[in-house]
Amino acid sequence: MADMRTGHRLGPLDEIPVGEGRAYAVGDLMIAVFRLRDGGVRAVSAVCPHAGGPLADGLADGRLVVCPLHQHTFDLGTGCSTTGQPPLTVYPVRVDTDDQLVLEI
């Protein structure tokens, strides 16, 4: 079966300060992309399932993001909540050779 994912260039990696996130619209989706302190990038649904909080504005470490509204936490690698909320969708994201963020959905 062929891989039907499409690469969406989101912009330069430098638009996201290290340790922070930014929200991007991709079609009808809102995606939060985080630039981790270890150099990695992660992408998840941008809206907290609990009360619609903006996850890109939350605190993130190398593994978790904390929603800024009610402090629910989510694993950036799996999307699973550590506080009992429904999981986030995790999206494949990478940095290309031109230092551009590419979301593959």
Residue pairs with C-beta under 8 A, 6 or more apart in sequence:
5 92
5 104
5 105
6 104
6 105
7 102
7 103
7 104
8 26
8 102
8 103
8 104
8 105
9 96
9 100
9 101
9 102
10 24
10 26
10 33
10 93
10 100
10 101
10 102
10 103
11 24
11 100
11 101
12 99
12 100
12 101
13 35
13 41
13 95
13 99
13 100
13 101
14 99
15 22
15 101
16 22
16 33
16 34
16 35
16 41
16 101
17 35
18 35
18 36
18 37
19 35
19 36
19 37
19 60
20 34
20 35
20 60
21 32
21 33
21 34
21 35
21 55
21 56
21 57
21 58
21 60
21 65
22 32
22 33
22 56
23 30
23 31
23 32
23 33
23 46
23 54
23 55
23 56
24 30
24 31
24 32
24 33
24 46
24 103
25 31
26 103
26 105
29 45
29 105
30 45
30 46
30 47
31 43
31 44
31 45
31 46
31 91
31 103
32 43
32 44
32 45
32 46
32 54
32 55
32 56
32 65
33 41
33 42
33 43
33 56
33 93
33 101
33 103
34 41
34 42
34 43
34 44
34 56
34 60
34 65
34 76
35 41
36 42
36 60
36 61
36 62
36 76
37 61
37 62
38 62
40 62
41 93
41 94
41 95
41 101
42 76
42 77
42 90
42 93
43 90
43 91
43 92
43 93
43 103
44 55
44 65
44 74
44 76
44 79
44 88
44 89
44 90
44 91
45 55
45 79
45 88
45 89
46 54
46 55
46 56
47 53
47 54
47 55
48 54
48 55
48 67
48 69
48 70
48 72
48 74
48 85
49 85
49 86
49 87
49 88
50 67
50 69
50 70
50 72
50 85
51 69
51 70
52 69
53 67
53 68
53 69
53 70
53 72
54 68
55 65
55 67
55 74
55 88
57 68
58 65
58 66
58 67
58 68
59 65
59 66
59 68
60 66
60 76
63 75
63 76
63 77
64 73
64 74
64 75
64 76
64 82
65 73
65 74
65 76
66 72
66 73
67 73
67 74
71 83
72 81
72 83
72 85
73 81
73 82
73 83
74 80
74 81
74 82
74 85
74 87
74 88
75 81
75 82
76 90
77 90
78 87
78 90
79 87
79 88
79 89
79 90
80 87
81 87
81 88
91 103
91 104
91 105
92 103
92 104
92 105
93 101
93 102
93 103
93 104
94 101
94 102
94 104
95 101
95 102
96 102
